[in-house]
Structures are given as structure tokens and as C-alpha cells.
């Protein structure tokens, strides 16, 4: 299964996977408006892959077959300050 990957010019680290190059008919208009004008990143054959860098390959395949597209959002940002405060709170409760 071939897969075409585009990145969003509006949303950092946001990627759209579709089945055919420049065929966005299955992607909802609201999503395309939010995504912006897609910039081609690459074309890959999912049959030759066991995994993808940041997306679950099985979920990508399933969404491509059922919806006609897969939207990869950026991973959640770590809130290191919040984690530090929680650790400090736990330490103070242990004393």
C-alpha cells in the first residue's frame, strides 16, 4: 500500500497521510482549512515497513483503508516544571 505524506505549513509537526498524491477528496474540508496548503514530504510503501517513526503503522493502515487519510499530530509537549513540582511535593510528603 502506497502512502503519500504531507506536512502542514500552519501546524508544526502535523502530517497528513493519504493514499494517492494530491487526492484530498476523503479529507474533510474543515481539516484541510486547518491544515493549510499541504507540502509534500515523501511517498512510502507501507507494505515494506514494520513501523513508522511517530505513528502506529497499523493505525495508519486502518485509517487509510477506512477514512482515506490519517492525521499525525505532534506529540504532547513535556511540562518539565509541572513534573518537577510534583516530584518536590512527593518528596516533601515523605519527610
C-alpha positions in Angstrom: 0.0 0.0 0.0 1.5 3.3 -1.1 1.1 6.3 1.2 1.8 9.9 0.5 2.8 12.1 3.4 2.3 15.9 3.5 3.3 18.4 6.2 1.2 21.3 7.4 2.6 24.8 6.9 0.2 26.1 9.6 0.7 23.4 12.4 4.2 22.4 13.4 4.9 18.6 13.3 1.5 17.9 11.8 1.4 15.4 8.9 -1.4 14.1 6.7 -1.1 10.7 5.2 -3.2 9.9 2.1 -3.4 7.0 -0.5 -2.7 8.9 -3.7 -0.6 12.0 -4.4 -2.7 15.2 -4.4 -6.0 13.3 -3.9 -7.6 15.1 -0.9 -11.2 14.2 -1.6 -11.5 12.0 1.5 -10.1 14.7 3.8 -12.9 16.8 5.4 -12.9 20.5 4.3 -12.6 21.7 7.8 -9.4 19.7 8.4 -7.9 20.9 5.1 -8.6 24.5 6.2 -6.9 23.9 9.5 -4.0 22.1 7.9 -3.3 24.7 5.2 -1.8 24.0 1.8 -0.1 20.7 2.1 3.6 20.4 1.4 4.7 17.0 0.0 7.2 15.2 2.3 7.5 11.7 0.9 5.9 8.7 -0.7 6.4 5.4 1.1 5.2 1.8 0.6 3.7 0.7 3.9 4.0 -2.9 2.9 7.7 -2.6 3.2 7.6 -1.1 6.6 7.2 -2.7 10.1 6.9 0.6 11.9 6.9 4.4 11.5 8.8 7.0 13.5 5.9 8.6 15.4 2.8 6.9 14.2 1.4 3.4 14.8 1.7 1.8 11.4 -1.4 -0.4 12.0 -3.5 2.6 12.9 -2.2 4.4 9.7 -3.2 1.5 7.5 -6.6 1.1 9.2 -7.3 4.9 8.9 -6.2 4.9 5.2 -8.5 2.0 4.4 -11.5 3.2 6.4 -11.3 7.0 6.2 -8.9 7.5 3.3 -6.5 9.6 5.4 -4.5 9.6 8.6 -3.7 12.8 10.6 -0.5 12.7 12.7 -0.5 15.3 15.4 2.7 16.4 17.2 3.5 14.5 20.4 2.4 16.3 23.6 4.9 18.7 25.0 6.6 17.7 28.2 5.8 20.1 31.1 9.1 19.7 33.0 8.2 22.4 35.5 5.0 20.6 36.4 6.8 17.3 36.7 9.4 18.9 38.9 6.8 20.4 41.2 5.0 17.0 41.5 8.3 15.4 42.5 9.1 18.1 45.0 5.6 17.7 46.5 6.1 13.9 46.8 9.4 14.4 48.5 8.0 16.9 51.0 5.2 14.4 51.9 7.7 11.7 52.5 9.7 13.7 55.1 
